[in-house]
Amino acid sequence: VTLVTVLGGGQLGWMLGLAGLPLGVRFRFVDPSGEATARAVGELVVAPLDDADAARHAASGAAVVTYEWEGVPATTAEALVTAGHRVSPPVGALAVAQDRLAEKECLRRLGIPTARFTAVDDRAGLDAAVAHLGLPAVLKTRRGGYDGKGQRVLRDPADVDSAWAALGGVPLILEAFVAFRRELSIVAVRDRDGAVACWPVVENEHRDAILRVTRAPAPGTDHAIQAQAEACIRPLLDELDYVGVACVELFDTGDALLANEIAPRVHNSGHWSIEGAETSQFENHLRAVLGLPLGSTAARGPAAMVNWIGTHPDRAALLAVPGAHLHDYAKVARPGRKLGHVTVTAHDPATLDERLARVREIVSDCS
Ligand code: AMP
């Protein structure tokens, strides 16, 4: 059997496992929690992810080590490479994605459009950055932020002090505020030979900075938008000599697409692909990191994905919606926690809209 070791054992690991089992792949997950979701689909090694010895131990016998969380310490990934393990995606991708400044600089170097930005290292630097970019602007910690944590919007000069008080003391980045029309993302896979395939660009709705709904393909997208979105990820994957699935989150301003964030892993906005595409992001990630041929990323038809956060919805009500596919991560409910998602599919956009409206209604009680 082919063993894959996955650093991180959350729902992304669980879905990698579900996709890999039929391919004859078996899994070993490393996660600090003994309750990690992915333990349902493989062996679980309980250890913190900065424990390089535990990671090395968990990697023994694996064809490849991959990760389902971009917070995996680069030191752990490097220790595995040094010990002779194949690690995909490459460690360099982790380093870029873990630092918002390195991320934006990499995008800029590759000619991928982003919001204007500037590094902020101290209080005087924040004033200079505000003078340079103007307001409104978004102040973000360079490291450790996700789902909107570690950032503040500065709307007028009075916000500067409070934002500094909240975030100051660690390296920061200030970005010009983008008055986007909508948020999109593009998920792509690159294989060991450098071939890249992209799924259709999708539209994402966030609430409290957590993804709630993805529509695939993004309504109203044409070849030009798909090509623009692909131009925001293809050069990046080539530059990083990337192997596996990655996502770039985009702002659609109506005039342009601006890249906001890179995720060097399978992504929540690609979950629809399990039922909605010829090959899911999870299966293609495994195919890529194992050196197997990629599958088609074409959509089978329109699809939409709805997350539930904090509390569980009425499962029977969801399953009564035609075309609804349930993914319950079997986690203990906690406020703000992603507990599951449902993907709805349909043969035509009008039917999808109707089914999505029903699912939204059922899930709306979940905060
Ligand atoms: P991030 O942590 O960078 O993914 O940002 C979380 C959310 O904050 C994004 O999905 C946007 O809704 C919003 N946001 C982040 N950066 C900006 C920006 N420069 N301008 C406007 N909104 C932003």
Residues whose N, C-alpha, C, O or C-beta is under 5 A from the ligand:
A	BS01	AMP	A115 V138 D147 G148 E175 A176 F177 V178 A209 E261
